[in-house]
Amino acid sequence: MEVDGFYWKRDHAQLKKTIFNYTPVYNELEKGFAKFLESATDISKFAALAETFTKFNIPYLNKKGSQGLYYPDFIAEQIINRGKKINWIIETKGFEDENVQYKDAEAAHWCQFASKHTGVEWKFLKIPDKFFRGLRELPGTFEEMRKKLDAYTQSRDTTKLL
């Protein structure tokens, strides 16, 4: 498939599971995560969504009640048991401003709506920078990454309750 190129003056990674020969990234977290997606054996394809080119966005209402546009970082296809596919919208996140919770909620809602209307399962996942940088070794699969993230999130939630 031929896709028009686009100008990108920021960092990038050269990977193969994506339709572009170079994967545009904004920071080291995105670059590291793109390389993880490339190596994850259960990810068949992915794309870093360079907002100026793909223009893929999810409208949401921000804290002030105005409409904003949320541009996710990645989209990926995971192949699980017996060839079943799950499409993921993935956000890698360092700093969280006051609108992140609204973006996350709308992305999850978008996935439910897309799943219902396409018959293909869509899910949303946020990968915190602190979690990703804290991994001693990258998992071999996206599923292993999700399980580690679940454990990390549960341990943080438990700590907050103490």
C-alpha positions as CSV (number, residue, x, y, z in Angstrom):
1,M,0.0,0.0,0.0
2,E,1.3,3.4,-0.9
3,V,0.8,6.2,1.6
4,D,1.7,9.9,1.1
5,G,4.7,10.9,3.2
6,F,4.6,13.8,5.6
7,Y,7.1,16.3,7.0
8,W,8.3,15.5,10.5
9,K,11.1,17.4,12.1
10,R,11.0,15.7,15.6
11,D,12.5,12.4,16.7
12,H,11.5,9.1,15.0
13,A,12.2,5.4,15.1
14,Q,12.6,3.1,12.1
15,L,10.2,0.2,12.6
16,K,8.5,-2.5,10.5
17,K,5.0,-3.2,12.0
18,T,3.7,0.2,11.0
19,I,2.7,1.5,7.6
20,F,5.2,4.3,7.7
21,N,8.9,3.5,7.3
22,Y,9.6,5.9,10.1
23,T,7.5,6.2,13.3
24,P,7.1,9.8,14.4
25,V,7.5,10.4,18.1
26,Y,7.4,13.4,20.4
27,N,9.6,12.1,23.3
28,E,11.6,9.2,24.7
29,L,8.5,7.6,26.3
30,E,6.8,7.4,22.9
31,K,9.9,6.1,21.2
32,G,10.5,3.4,23.8
33,F,6.8,2.4,23.7
34,A,6.9,2.2,19.9
35,K,9.9,-0.1,20.1
36,F,8.0,-2.2,22.6
37,L,5.0,-2.5,20.2
38,E,7.4,-3.5,17.5
39,S,8.8,-6.3,19.6
40,A,5.6,-7.5,21.3
41,T,4.7,-10.8,19.7
42,D,1.0,-10.4,20.0
43,I,0.9,-7.0,18.2
44,S,0.4,-7.5,14.5
45,K,0.5,-3.8,13.5
46,F,0.4,-0.3,15.0
47,A,0.8,3.3,14.1
48,A,2.0,6.4,16.0
49,L,-0.7,8.9,15.3
50,A,1.2,12.0,14.3
51,E,-1.7,14.4,14.7
52,T,-0.8,16.9,12.0
53,F,-0.9,14.1,9.4
54,T,-3.4,11.5,10.6
55,K,-5.7,14.1,12.1
56,F,-7.4,11.2,14.1
57,N,-9.0,12.8,17.2
58,I,-11.7,12.2,19.7
59,P,-13.8,15.2,20.7
60,Y,-14.4,15.7,24.4
61,L,-15.7,18.2,26.9
62,N,-12.9,19.7,28.9
63,K,-13.0,20.9,32.5
64,K,-14.5,24.3,31.5
65,G,-17.3,22.6,29.4
66,S,-15.7,23.6,26.1
67,Q,-15.1,21.1,23.3
68,G,-11.5,19.9,23.0
69,L,-9.9,17.5,20.6
70,Y,-7.9,14.6,22.1
71,Y,-5.2,13.1,19.8
72,P,-4.1,9.7,21.0
73,D,-0.5,8.6,20.7
74,F,-0.9,5.1,19.2
75,I,-3.3,2.7,17.7
76,A,-2.4,-1.0,17.7
77,E,-3.9,-4.4,16.7
78,Q,-3.4,-7.2,19.2
79,I,-3.9,-10.8,18.1
80,I,-5.1,-13.0,21.0
81,N,-6.3,-16.7,21.2
82,R,-7.4,-18.3,18.0
83,G,-6.8,-15.2,15.9
84,K,-9.2,-12.9,17.7
85,K,-8.2,-9.2,17.2
86,I,-8.5,-6.3,19.7
87,N,-7.8,-2.8,18.4
88,W,-6.2,-0.5,21.0
89,I,-6.1,3.2,21.4
90,I,-3.0,3.8,23.5
91,E,-1.9,6.9,25.3
92,T,1.6,7.2,26.8
93,K,1.4,9.8,29.5
94,G,3.9,11.8,31.5
95,F,2.4,14.9,32.9
96,E,-1.3,14.8,33.6
97,D,-3.2,18.1,33.4
98,E,-6.7,18.8,34.6
99,N,-8.3,17.6,31.3
100,V,-6.6,14.1,31.1
101,Q,-9.5,12.4,33.0
102,Y,-12.0,13.8,30.5
103,K,-9.9,12.7,27.5
104,D,-9.5,9.2,29.0
105,A,-13.2,8.8,29.7
106,E,-14.1,9.9,26.2
107,A,-11.6,7.6,24.7
108,A,-13.0,4.7,26.6
109,H,-16.5,5.7,25.5
110,W,-15.4,6.0,21.9
111,C,-14.0,2.4,22.1
112,Q,-17.3,1.1,23.4
113,F,-19.2,2.9,20.6
114,A,-16.7,1.7,17.9
115,S,-16.9,-1.9,19.2
116,K,-20.7,-1.8,19.1
117,H,-20.9,-0.3,15.6
118,T,-18.0,-2.2,13.9
119,G,-18.3,-5.6,15.5
120,V,-14.5,-5.4,16.2
121,E,-13.4,-5.0,19.8
122,W,-11.8,-1.6,20.7
123,K,-10.2,-0.8,24.0
124,F,-8.4,2.2,25.5
125,L,-5.1,1.9,27.6
126,K,-3.0,4.6,29.2
127,I,0.7,3.8,29.9
128,P,2.1,6.1,32.6
129,D,5.7,7.2,32.1
130,K,6.6,6.3,35.6
131,F,5.3,2.7,35.1
132,F,7.0,2.3,31.7
133,R,10.4,3.6,32.9
134,G,10.2,1.5,36.0
135,L,10.1,-1.8,34.1
136,R,13.3,-3.7,34.6
137,E,12.7,-5.6,31.5
138,L,10.2,-5.2,28.7
139,P,7.6,-7.9,28.5
140,G,7.5,-10.1,25.4
141,T,3.8,-9.5,24.7
142,F,1.3,-6.6,25.0
143,E,-0.8,-8.9,27.2
144,E,2.1,-9.2,29.7
145,M,2.5,-5.4,29.7
146,R,-1.2,-5.0,30.5
147,K,-1.0,-7.5,33.4
148,K,2.1,-5.6,34.8
149,L,0.2,-2.3,34.4
150,D,-2.8,-3.7,36.2
151,A,-0.6,-4.8,39.1
152,Y,1.1,-1.4,39.2
153,T,-2.2,0.4,39.2
154,Q,-3.6,-1.8,42.0
155,S,-0.6,-1.3,44.1
156,R,-0.8,2.5,43.7
157,D,-4.5,2.5,44.5
158,T,-3.9,0.4,47.6
159,T,-1.1,2.8,48.7
160,K,-3.5,5.8,48.3
161,L,-6.0,4.1,50.6
162,L,-3.5,3.7,53.5
